[in-house]
Amino acid sequence: MMLVEPKDYIENYADLREIIAQCRQHFDENRLAKFAVQPVVYDDDPEHTFDEHNRHRIQLLLALATEFNESDKPLIRWLLRENGKCFKFGFDISIETALAAFMLYKHMCWEDTAILYACKFAYGSNEQYMVDTEIALGFGLSETMNYLAKQSDNPIYQEMIYQIQAYCGNNIRLKPREQFIEYFEQRRFGYLQEELARDYGLIDD
């Protein structure tokens, strides 16, 4: 459980919740322009690139995390796609990826399998550590492997099978889906929100 109410530290919380409500009714990326990744090179040095909209997007994610449902999936997927854009600039996206990935996982369908796989395996060691294996495997290890095996005409899915086999081995122990959701909501969800808020100076130590 969080010690501080998100609505008390998220700037323009009511406005963000209104944007979320609009996205539920009709998802339009144009509505999210001020939250999209906007890389800016500081002092003409590519080594010092930052995302001008990162703080806005983080607060949108945190506002969404206070209450979300299946109708928010287009917005969650969009947030994860923007995270992916951040990775190529060397930004640490591990906490926001873990948070958004769980939100998608909770309401996932089979078509979300590749997205959730990417959240753990496509962005580097920080994300691989932060995103739980249960999230990356969606409905379960055997279920995911069977699903991927049926997509034999897609080389990306065959690469996913290879990577999952290499990572999981034969002895990995995973929580059943409903047990994992309960664990994550009770033990990790609030913690990740608070860590993200502290990282962006929304909560003072």
Contacts in CASP RR format, 6 or more apart in sequence:
PFRMAT RR
TARGET T0000
AUTHOR 0000-0000-0000
METHOD contacts of the structure
MODEL  1
MMLVEPKDYIENYADLREIIAQCRQHFDENRLAKFAVQPVVYDDDPEHTF
DEHNRHRIQLLLALATEFNESDKPLIRWLLRENGKCFKFGFDISIETALA
AFMLYKHMCWEDTAILYACKFAYGSNEQYMVDTEIALGFGLSETMNYLAK
QSDNPIYQEMIYQIQAYCGNNIRLKPREQFIEYFEQRRFGYLQEELARDY
GLIDD
1 190 0 8 1.000
2 190 0 8 1.000
2 193 0 8 1.000
2 194 0 8 1.000
3 194 0 8 1.000
4 194 0 8 1.000
4 197 0 8 1.000
4 203 0 8 1.000
6 13 0 8 1.000
6 62 0 8 1.000
6 63 0 8 1.000
6 65 0 8 1.000
6 66 0 8 1.000
6 193 0 8 1.000
6 197 0 8 1.000
7 13 0 8 1.000
7 66 0 8 1.000
9 197 0 8 1.000
9 202 0 8 1.000
9 203 0 8 1.000
10 16 0 8 1.000
10 59 0 8 1.000
10 62 0 8 1.000
10 63 0 8 1.000
10 197 0 8 1.000
10 202 0 8 1.000
11 59 0 8 1.000
11 202 0 8 1.000
12 59 0 8 1.000
13 63 0 8 1.000
16 59 0 8 1.000
16 60 0 8 1.000
16 63 0 8 1.000
16 64 0 8 1.000
17 63 0 8 1.000
17 66 0 8 1.000
19 31 0 8 1.000
19 32 0 8 1.000
19 60 0 8 1.000
20 60 0 8 1.000
20 63 0 8 1.000
20 64 0 8 1.000
20 72 0 8 1.000
20 75 0 8 1.000
22 31 0 8 1.000
23 31 0 8 1.000
23 32 0 8 1.000
23 72 0 8 1.000
23 74 0 8 1.000
23 75 0 8 1.000
24 71 0 8 1.000
24 72 0 8 1.000
24 75 0 8 1.000
27 74 0 8 1.000
27 75 0 8 1.000
27 78 0 8 1.000
29 36 0 8 1.000
29 78 0 8 1.000
32 60 0 8 1.000
32 75 0 8 1.000
32 78 0 8 1.000
34 53 0 8 1.000
34 56 0 8 1.000
35 53 0 8 1.000
35 56 0 8 1.000
35 57 0 8 1.000
35 60 0 8 1.000
35 82 0 8 1.000
36 53 0 8 1.000
36 57 0 8 1.000
36 82 0 8 1.000
37 51 0 8 1.000
37 53 0 8 1.000
37 54 0 8 1.000
37 57 0 8 1.000
37 82 0 8 1.000
37 85 0 8 1.000
37 86 0 8 1.000
38 51 0 8 1.000
38 52 0 8 1.000
38 53 0 8 1.000
39 49 0 8 1.000
39 50 0 8 1.000
39 51 0 8 1.000
39 52 0 8 1.000
39 89 0 8 1.000
40 49 0 8 1.000
40 50 0 8 1.000
40 51 0 8 1.000
40 52 0 8 1.000
41 48 0 8 1.000
41 49 0 8 1.000
42 48 0 8 1.000
42 49 0 8 1.000
42 50 0 8 1.000
49 89 0 8 1.000
51 57 0 8 1.000
51 86 0 8 1.000
51 89 0 8 1.000
51 91 0 8 1.000
54 86 0 8 1.000
54 91 0 8 1.000
55 200 0 8 1.000
57 79 0 8 1.000
57 82 0 8 1.000
58 96 0 8 1.000
58 196 0 8 1.000
58 200 0 8 1.000
59 200 0 8 1.000
59 202 0 8 1.000
60 79 0 8 1.000
61 79 0 8 1.000
61 96 0 8 1.000
61 99 0 8 1.000
61 100 0 8 1.000
61 196 0 8 1.000
62 193 0 8 1.000
62 196 0 8 1.000
62 197 0 8 1.000
62 202 0 8 1.000
64 72 0 8 1.000
64 75 0 8 1.000
64 76 0 8 1.000
64 79 0 8 1.000
64 103 0 8 1.000
65 99 0 8 1.000
65 103 0 8 1.000
65 189 0 8 1.000
65 193 0 8 1.000
68 76 0 8 1.000
68 103 0 8 1.000
69 107 0 8 1.000
70 107 0 8 1.000
72 103 0 8 1.000
72 107 0 8 1.000
73 104 0 8 1.000
73 107 0 8 1.000
73 112 0 8 1.000
76 100 0 8 1.000
76 103 0 8 1.000
76 104 0 8 1.000
77 104 0 8 1.000
77 112 0 8 1.000
77 115 0 8 1.000
79 96 0 8 1.000
79 100 0 8 1.000
80 97 0 8 1.000
80 100 0 8 1.000
80 101 0 8 1.000
80 104 0 8 1.000
80 115 0 8 1.000
80 119 0 8 1.000
83 93 0 8 1.000
83 96 0 8 1.000
83 97 0 8 1.000
83 100 0 8 1.000
83 123 0 8 1.000
84 93 0 8 1.000
84 97 0 8 1.000
84 122 0 8 1.000
84 123 0 8 1.000
86 93 0 8 1.000
87 93 0 8 1.000
87 122 0 8 1.000
87 123 0 8 1.000
87 124 0 8 1.000
87 127 0 8 1.000
92 126 0 8 1.000
93 123 0 8 1.000
93 126 0 8 1.000
93 127 0 8 1.000
94 123 0 8 1.000
94 126 0 8 1.000
94 127 0 8 1.000
94 129 0 8 1.000
94 130 0 8 1.000
94 131 0 8 1.000
95 130 0 8 1.000
95 192 0 8 1.000
95 195 0 8 1.000
95 196 0 8 1.000
95 199 0 8 1.000
96 196 0 8 1.000
97 119 0 8 1.000
97 123 0 8 1.000
97 127 0 8 1.000
97 130 0 8 1.000
97 131 0 8 1.000
98 119 0 8 1.000
98 127 0 8 1.000
98 130 0 8 1.000
98 131 0 8 1.000
98 132 0 8 1.000
98 135 0 8 1.000
98 188 0 8 1.000
98 192 0 8 1.000
99 189 0 8 1.000
99 192 0 8 1.000
99 193 0 8 1.000
99 196 0 8 1.000
100 119 0 8 1.000
101 116 0 8 1.000
101 119 0 8 1.000
101 120 0 8 1.000
101 131 0 8 1.000
101 135 0 8 1.000
102 132 0 8 1.000
102 135 0 8 1.000
102 184 0 8 1.000
102 188 0 8 1.000
102 189 0 8 1.000
104 112 0 8 1.000
104 115 0 8 1.000
104 116 0 8 1.000
105 112 0 8 1.000
105 116 0 8 1.000
105 134 0 8 1.000
105 135 0 8 1.000
105 138 0 8 1.000
106 181 0 8 1.000
108 116 0 8 1.000
108 138 0 8 1.000
108 139 0 8 1.000
110 139 0 8 1.000
110 147 0 8 1.000
112 138 0 8 1.000
113 138 0 8 1.000
113 144 0 8 1.000
113 147 0 8 1.000
113 148 0 8 1.000
114 156 0 8 1.000
114 157 0 8 1.000
114 160 0 8 1.000
116 135 0 8 1.000
116 136 0 8 1.000
116 137 0 8 1.000
116 138 0 8 1.000
117 136 0 8 1.000
117 160 0 8 1.000
117 163 0 8 1.000
117 164 0 8 1.000
119 127 0 8 1.000
119 131 0 8 1.000
119 135 0 8 1.000
119 136 0 8 1.000
120 127 0 8 1.000
120 128 0 8 1.000
120 131 0 8 1.000
120 132 0 8 1.000
120 133 0 8 1.000
120 135 0 8 1.000
120 136 0 8 1.000
121 128 0 8 1.000
121 136 0 8 1.000
121 160 0 8 1.000
121 163 0 8 1.000
121 167 0 8 1.000
132 180 0 8 1.000
132 184 0 8 1.000
132 188 0 8 1.000
133 167 0 8 1.000
133 168 0 8 1.000
133 172 0 8 1.000
133 174 0 8 1.000
134 140 0 8 1.000
134 174 0 8 1.000
134 175 0 8 1.000
134 177 0 8 1.000
134 180 0 8 1.000
136 164 0 8 1.000
137 144 0 8 1.000
137 164 0 8 1.000
137 168 0 8 1.000
137 174 0 8 1.000
138 144 0 8 1.000
138 177 0 8 1.000
139 147 0 8 1.000
139 177 0 8 1.000
140 174 0 8 1.000
140 177 0 8 1.000
141 164 0 8 1.000
141 168 0 8 1.000
141 172 0 8 1.000
141 174 0 8 1.000
144 164 0 8 1.000
145 161 0 8 1.000
145 164 0 8 1.000
145 165 0 8 1.000
148 157 0 8 1.000
148 158 0 8 1.000
148 160 0 8 1.000
148 161 0 8 1.000
148 164 0 8 1.000
149 161 0 8 1.000
151 157 0 8 1.000
152 158 0 8 1.000
174 180 0 8 1.000
175 183 0 8 1.000
194 203 0 8 1.000
197 203 0 8 1.000
198 205 0 8 1.000
END
